[in-house]
Amino acid sequence: MGQLELEIQRRREPDRNFSVGGRSFYFFDFDDNVAFLSTPIFIFHKSTGKELSLSSGEFAKHSATIGKLGPYQDYRVDFNDEQGSFRCFRDVEFSRLERLLGKRQAFVEDLAAVLGYGDFQWKGPSWLYFYYAVFNRRPVSVITARGHHPDTIRKGIRLFRDHGYLPAEPNYLSLYPVSHPETQLALGFGGFASVAEMKQAAIRASVLRAFDVYGYSDHHRFGVSDDDPKNIELITEEMTKLKREFPEISFFVIKTCKGEFMKREVFADYTLEKILEPPQQGSLFD
């Protein structure tokens, strides 16, 4: 087992602007950002139909060229939820017997499996900040490309608490697995949209929900952590729009791609970027 997080002599820290009515809201992508899971993605040979398994990291690296050029130019992505490329990123319908026997969805099983490895094998680049947000009861949103039911995401993340890696379950503001059909409808998508576009909508919905739950304050601070460059650009675009609507509120985008750890503060007409040192326990933007 890896090193568990220890809370000895650790004190909870108030939000940076708590004294003037502000809260800090943490939004996290999950895969390859909070944690590395072994969930496979399948691509299919155009001629033979033979499937090839890729890790999420490999898929992210080559997704733009699959079927076009490079090592996977002869392969295609299949969007069928039951038999296609992302079938392990979706829930399946269990029989009554399977439910009685305690069968669990792939996300829960994959997360349970990696918790048996050392920390260095499964902790993603934003893990320490995820822990910080949970420990200090910051409102947390999980915005992931996965297509599981939100309850499945909640059950999986609960394992961190059950195994002693988190002191409690997150103080959830929202859960948006944006490839989940009901979640897509809730976000206003009736047809196909890119993951990045749906994450944009989920970020806006989460910000507005923060106002509903915690009230509006000019002193609120919002930060989004993601590892996908395409997502980062559309996330920044959405946060720029939000900044123009709510100019006194602070908005941040954290890019955790290819070993890089960059904090981008978003303003109405420009951004300020700062390359961060390797993550330490603490706040991203409090």
Secondary structure, 3 states (H helix, E strand, C coil): CCCCCCCCCCCCCCCCCHHHCCCEEEEECCECCCECCCCCEEEEECCCCCEEEECHHHHHHHCCCCCCCHHHCCEECCCCCCCCCCHHHECCCCCHHHHHCCCCCHHHHHHHHHCCCCHHHHECCCHHHHHHHHHCCCEEEEEECCECCHHHHHHHHHHHHHCCCCCCCCEEEEEEECCCHHHHHHCCCCCCCCHHHHHHHHHHHHHHHHHHHHCCCCCCEEEEEECCHHHHHHHHHHHHHHHHHCCCCEEEEEECCCCCCEEEEECCCCEEEEECCCCCCCCCCC
